[in-house]
Amino acid sequence: MQDIIISGSIAYDHVMSFPGYFKNHFLTDNLDSYNVSIHQGGTAPNIAFSHAMLGGNASVLGTVGRDFEPYRVSLDEAGVNTSNIVEIQDDFTASFYVTTDLDNSQITFFYPGAMSYSSKLKIKDLARKPDLVVISPDDPVTMKMRVRECQSLRIPYFYDPSQDIARLDSDEIYQGVSGSKFIMLNSYEFSLLNDKLGMSKRDIVDLGTLLVVTNGKHGLSIWSSDDHLKIPVYPADIVRDPTGAGDAFRGGFLRAYALDMSLELCGKVGALCATYCVEHVGTQNHHYTVSEFIDRFRVCFDDAGELDALLNNNSTG
């Protein structure tokens, strides 16, 4: 698998910490935040970043504002393909605001900015037809359009509606789910999807898709028509910030999948990518070489030597 497009939001993350518990203070005291920091973020580049750390070269598809150039340089240096990121000079790059308390509960806000123009970018206008598209959270109009594009062009796609489930109606979500290669959600997002569609996990895999549900410290599950895999988390040395863990997981999973690894190994590679992410503040501040990743992986997981393929397949898939 050579040509992967990751479509989704591109944003600056404003990460804040709250020195207490929301459940004790919300609506009763001021939610003053400490340790404010600004990081590069957005679902698409977050996924592409962890994918690139393992030697992949997926292309991000999305729109950004006139303040994006330093971010582009950083992504280029990380090995992310930015050739399909288009700058909108009349607006600013989207911004994501998240405050995390001592229990790792989060309150989030989002300013779409230039992301609102992303529906102007069409897959059919790309230099070549991709082998796989990841449809991650974006402007809802764009998410709906990406599903239609992939289905009409017969391009396999990963469907990752995540936080956009609340903004999509049931018919739109069903269309995205029913034609996908994979659907990826966390346990809370799956409960929202279940509320909207009334579909169980078995109902979803019976449509021919594979379902991946992450569940924080409890690990993840992968459902297919004939199997149910349970994969534990990879133990973290320290948990500094849970923001972006799901995107890092997707980046690792996607990289292993592009190299035709087993679903179990895809899940475990994703689990370690997520752990690297939570050990740092920000969604693109974790770094490792492929060799370092493999060595750490083998401390807790067994790959029977399969991960050596990462050493021999840089910049593919």
KADA-V429980 format. One record per pair of residues at least 4 apart in sequence whose C-alpha atoms are under 6 Angstrom apart, sorted by the first residue. I is the first residue (numbers start at 0). J is the second residue. Records with the same first field share a line. If there is no record, write none. Layout:
# KADA-V429980
I=J  J
This chain:
# KADA-V429980
0=257  316
1=315  316
2=129  130  316
3=57  129  130  131  132
4=57  58  59  132
5=43  59  60  132  133
6=43  59  60  133  134  135
7=42  43  135  136  137
8=41  42  43  137
9=41
10=40  41  92  93  94
11=38  39  40  94
12=37  38  39  40  94  95  96
13=36  37  96
14=35  36  97
15=32  34  35  98
16=32  33  34  98  99
17=32  99  100
19=100  101
20=100  101
21=25
24=28
38=281
40=45
44=48
45=246
46=246  247  249  250
47=51  250
49=247  250
50=55  250  251  254
51=55  56  78  79
53=289
54=313  314
55=314  315  316
56=79  80  314
57=80
58=80
59=81
60=83  84
61=84  117
62=84  85  86  113  114  117
63=86  87  92  113
64=86  87  88  90  91  92  113
65=88  91
74=79
75=79
90=113
91=112  113
92=112  113
93=110  111  112
94=109  110
95=108  109
96=107  108
97=106  107
98=105  106
99=103  104  105
100=104
115=138
118=141
131=155  156
132=156
133=156  157
134=158  159
135=159  160
136=160  163
146=175
148=152
149=153  154
155=180
156=179  180
157=179  180  181  182
158=179  182
159=182  183
160=164
161=184  188
169=195  196
173=177
177=206
179=208
180=208
181=208  209  210
182=210
183=211
184=188  189  212
185=212  213  214
186=212  213  214
192=196
193=197  198
198=202
204=208  209  223  224
209=222  223
210=221  222
211=220  221
212=219  220
213=219
214=218  219
218=230  231  232
219=229  230
220=228  229
221=227  228
222=226  227
232=270
233=270  271
235=274
237=278
238=277  278
239=277  278  279  280
240=277  280
241=277
243=282
244=273  276
247=272  273
248=269  270  272  273
249=253
251=268  269  272
252=265  266  268  269
255=260  265
256=260  265
257=316
275=285
276=285
287=291
296=300
297=301
